[in-house]
Amino acid sequence: MSKKATKKEIEEIRQIFLTHYSEAVTELEYKNLYELLVAVMLSAQCTDKRVNIITPALFEKYPNPAHLALADIDDVKKLINSCSFFNNKAKNLIKMATTVMKEYKGEIPLNEKSLITLAGVGQKTANVVMIEYTGANLMAVDTHVFRVSHRLGLSDAKTATKTEEQLVKKFKTDLHILHQAMVLFGRYICKSKNPSCESECFMVEYCKSKEAFKPG
């Protein structure tokens, strides 16, 4: 097990992330809350780059929950078939839109508890939407955040949910910026394979392990 970061190190890590990624936002492309939610749902186990290739045609044909709720599932599958788990995601997208129409009068609910009631929307997806759309002081743990937090000794938890709890407790504020910072840092520098330790990493002195940590 890697060493834990000290309180001093946690504060220094926090400040470095806030300095390097003060303007960080999601790399998913969207024009409104509906498009953001769909994009985040598609991004599970799929790269943002791939999602951005898929969504223009999807949004052109199904520009809002009303259209998506009435969609033919095979057509939705066809539009998103280059995305991982597209069969399941197609079902969830239509179910999500149907619930939005029936329960929320066609408007995507903008609070965590309501979002989680939608098909295909777990805590991480709900938090990502709230972080991006409202700047909510929430933490969402994907594979990048999980790996970075463990390599830097910010967490020793085995699951994404427990890791989220530890990060919230340690960072407390500016969580929306820190979430995006850790995603981008993990995606481009502290990669699972071949991390850019020598050439690009500005967190080398805080690194406790190069193990490719993954949620249990």
C-alpha positions, 0 to 999 in steps of 0.5 A: 500500500502506498504512503498517505499524503500528510496534511501539508502535502494535501494542501500543497497538492490542492494549491498546485492543482488549483493553479494549473487548472483554474479554468478547467472544464469538461472536454465533452461538447454540449450546448445545453443541460440535456446534451451534457447529461447525454454526453456524460452518460455516453462517456462511461467506459468511453473516451470524451473524444469518441463521445464528441464524434458520436453526439452531433448526429445523435443531437441532430436527430434527437435534439431534446428529451421529447424526441429521444423518448419516442426514439426507435431503440435500434436507431439510437443503437446505430447512432452510438454503436462505436461507443462501449456498451452501446446496447445498454446505453441506448436503452438507458437514454430512451428510459431517461428521456421518458422519465424526464417527460413523465416526471419532470415535464420535459426539463432535466432536473438540476439536483443530485437526488433527482438526477440519480432517479433517471435510468443510467445515471449513478452518483458519478454521472449526477455529480459530473453534470452538477459540477460542470453545469452549476459549479457545485462543490462536489467530487466525482471519481472516474478512473483518472481521479481514482488513479491520481488520488491513490498515486498521490496518497490522497486515498487508500480506498478500494472503491470510487465511492469511498475515494470520493468521500476521502477526497471531499473530507480532505479538500472540502472546497473548490471540489469542482475545479479539483475534480476537473484538474485530476481528470485532466492530469490523469488523462494527459500526464499521470496516465495508467500506462507510461505516465509522463513522470520525467517530462511533464509531471509537476507532482513528482515530489508528491508521488507515492506509487506508480502502480496503475490503481483501479477501483475494486 
